[in-house]
């Protein structure tokens, strides 16, 4: 595969951390290139050529299939691609492969969107809307219950082996308190969460671009870029 570094365009968000963690686990060389989504860097024309949906993360692998450069967006697909590139954390075939993929899809279709909405309406929305807060908090509780049941049956989401399914879900659970969730109510999730958190590669992954993470509330301009009119302009 050579030593050419993968360009990783990212930011310290749950979807960014998914890819940071996998790259740290597999040890491929990469360069983390910050895309400051709070200032609108995701709308720059050069970035849109790589990620037309103006979302992070995205990658450019200079040694893709056929040893040709390959650009990819969508964090779930990036996880699949990188896992297949090194033949780790995603079985090549059989029922174990489909178990990994179904829980990865569970994250992409449920955990990310629904927990993201719970987080948004509970923390970021300029107007506190009781209906929205109640709806998405209850959905978060339901999803945590699904995960708790699954993790009562197996050590990891896809079964006996740690996989990209676990890497995709874990970063979203880092914000459980902001989602209205007490992990003590989901003991199997809590056991799994703490085990993943202790992995050295996970700890390193969380440090990728961590210098850009801020605990300060968003300014009005940042709110406009992230959640307002700037997000919806046609480009």
C-alpha positions in Angstrom: 0.0 0.0 0.0 3.0 2.3 0.3 3.5 5.2 2.7 1.5 8.0 1.0 -0.6 9.7 3.6 -4.4 9.9 3.4 -5.7 13.4 3.5 -8.5 13.5 6.2 -10.7 16.6 6.1 -12.4 16.7 9.4 -13.4 18.5 12.6 -13.8 17.2 16.2 -17.4 16.0 15.9 -18.8 12.6 16.4 -18.7 11.8 12.7 -15.1 13.1 12.5 -14.1 11.1 15.6 -15.3 7.8 14.0 -12.7 8.1 11.2 -10.1 9.5 13.5 -10.5 6.4 15.8 -10.3 3.9 12.9 -7.2 5.5 11.4 -5.6 5.3 14.8 -6.6 1.7 15.2 -5.2 0.6 11.8 -2.1 2.8 11.8 -2.4 4.1 8.2 -0.5 7.4 7.7 -2.8 10.4 7.4 -2.9 14.1 7.6 -5.8 15.7 9.5 -6.9 18.9 7.7 -9.3 21.0 9.8 -12.5 22.1 8.2 -13.9 24.7 10.6 -17.7 24.1 10.2 -18.5 27.0 12.5 -17.0 29.5 10.1 -18.3 28.0 6.8 -15.1 26.3 5.6 -17.3 23.3 4.5 -18.8 25.5 1.8 -15.5 26.3 0.1 -15.5 25.3 -3.6 -12.4 23.1 -3.2 -14.0 21.2 -0.3 -17.3 20.8 -2.1 -15.4 19.0 -4.9 -14.5 16.3 -2.3 -17.7 16.4 -0.2 -20.6 17.8 -2.3 -22.9 17.5 0.7 -20.7 20.0 2.5 -20.3 17.7 5.5 -17.2 16.4 7.4 -15.4 14.1 7.4 -14.1 13.4 3.9 -10.9 11.7 2.7 -8.6 11.6 -0.3 -6.6 8.5 -0.5 -3.7 9.0 -3.0 -3.4 5.2 -3.3 -7.0 4.1 -3.9 -8.2 1.2 -6.0 -5.8 0.6 -9.0 -3.3 2.8 -7.2 -5.3 5.8 -8.3 -6.5 8.7 -6.0 -9.9 8.2 -4.5 -12.0 10.9 -2.8 -14.8 9.8 -0.4 -17.4 11.5 1.7 -20.0 10.0 4.2 -18.4 8.7 7.3 -19.9 5.2 7.2 -18.6 4.6 3.7 -15.2 5.9 4.7 -15.1 3.4 7.6 -16.0 0.5 5.2 -13.4 1.6 2.7 -10.6 1.9 5.2 -11.5 -1.3 7.0 -11.5 -3.2 3.6 -8.2 -1.5 2.6 -6.4 -3.1 5.5 -8.7 -6.1 6.0 -9.4 -5.3 9.7 -12.6 -4.6 11.7 -14.9 -5.7 9.0 -15.1 -9.4 8.0 -14.7 -10.0 4.2 -17.8 -12.2 3.9 -20.4 -14.2 5.7 -22.9 -13.5 8.5 -20.3 -11.7 10.6 -19.8 -9.1 7.9 -23.5 -8.4 7.6 -23.8 -8.1 11.4 -21.2 -5.3 11.3 -22.9 -3.6 8.4 -26.4 -3.7 9.9 -25.2 -2.1 13.2 -23.2 0.5 11.1 -26.4 1.3 9.3 -28.2 1.5 12.6 -25.8 4.2 13.6 -26.1 6.1 10.3 -29.9 5.9 10.1 -30.8 6.2 13.8 -28.1 7.0 16.3 -26.6 9.9 14.4 -29.7 11.7 13.2 -31.9 11.1 16.3 -29.3 11.7 19.0 -28.1 14.7 17.0 -31.7 16.1 17.1 -32.0 15.5 20.8 -28.7 17.3 21.3 -29.7 20.2 19.1 -33.1 20.8 20.6 -31.9 20.4 24.2 -28.8 22.5 23.9 -28.4 24.5 20.7 -31.9 25.5 19.6 -32.4 29.3 20.2 -36.0 28.5 21.2 -36.8 25.7 23.7 -39.6 23.8 22.1 -41.1 21.3 24.6 -42.6 19.1 21.9 -39.3 18.7 20.1 -37.3 18.2 23.3 -39.7 15.5 24.5 -39.9 13.8 21.1 -36.2 13.4 20.6 -35.3 12.7 24.2 -37.8 9.8 24.2 -36.3 8.6 20.9 -32.9 8.7 22.5 -34.1 6.7 25.4 -35.6 4.1 23.0 -32.3 3.8 21.0 -30.3 3.4 24.2 -32.7 0.7 25.3 -32.1 -1.1 21.9 -28.4 -0.8 22.4 -28.6 -2.0 26.0 -30.5 -5.1 24.9 -28.0 -5.9 22.2 -25.0 -5.5 24.4 -26.6 -7.8 27.0 -26.3 -10.5 24.4 -22.8 -9.9 23.1 -19.7 -7.9 24.1 -19.8 -5.8 21.0 -22.5 -4.7 18.6 -21.7 -7.2 15.8 -20.9 -10.1 18.2 -17.6 -11.2 19.8 -15.3 -8.9 17.9 -14.7 -5.1 18.1 -15.5 -3.6 14.7 -16.3 -0.4 12.8 -19.9 -0.7 14.1 -18.6 0.0 17.6 -16.3 2.8 16.3 -19.3 4.4 14.5 -21.6 4.4 17.6 -19.2 5.2 20.4 -18.5 8.9 19.6 -22.2 9.7 19.6 -22.5 8.4 23.1 -19.8 10.7 24.4 -22.6 13.3 24.6 -25.2 11.2 26.4 -25.8 13.8 29.2 -26.7 16.4 26.6 -29.1 13.9 25.1 -30.9 13.5 28.4 -29.4 10.1 29.1 -28.0 8.7 32.3 -25.8 5.7 31.4 -26.4 4.2 34.8 -29.9 3.3 33.4 -28.3 1.3 30.6 -25.7 -0.9 32.4 -24.7 -3.0 29.3 -24.1 0.2 27.3 -22.1 1.6 30.2 -19.9 -1.5 30.4 -19.3 -1.3 26.6 -18.8 2.5 26.6 -16.1 2.4 29.3 -14.3 -0.5 27.6 -14.1 1.3 24.3 -13.1 4.6 26.0 -10.1 2.9 27.6 -8.6 1.8 24.2 -5.4 3.7 23.4 -6.4 4.3 19.8 -9.7 5.7 20.9 -7.9 8.1 23.2 -5.6 9.1 20.4 -8.5 9.6 18.0 -10.2 12.0 20.4 -7.1 14.1 20.4 -7.1 14.6 16.6 -8.0 18.3 16.0 -8.9 18.6 19.7 -7.1 21.9 19.8 -10.0 23.3 17.8 -12.7 22.2 20.2 -14.3 25.0 22.1 -16.5 24.9 25.2 -17.9 28.3 24.5 -21.5 28.9 23.3 -21.8 29.5 19.6 -21.9 33.1 18.5 -24.8 34.4 16.4 -22.6 34.2 13.3 -21.7 30.5 14.1 -25.4 29.7 14.7 -26.2 31.2 11.3 -23.5 29.1 9.6 -24.3 25.8 11.4 -28.1 26.0 11.7 -29.4 29.0 9.8 -29.6 30.5 6.4 -26.0 29.9 5.5 -26.6 26.1 5.6 -29.4 26.3 3.1 -28.0 28.4 0.3 -27.8 26.7 -3.1 -24.3 26.2 -4.2 
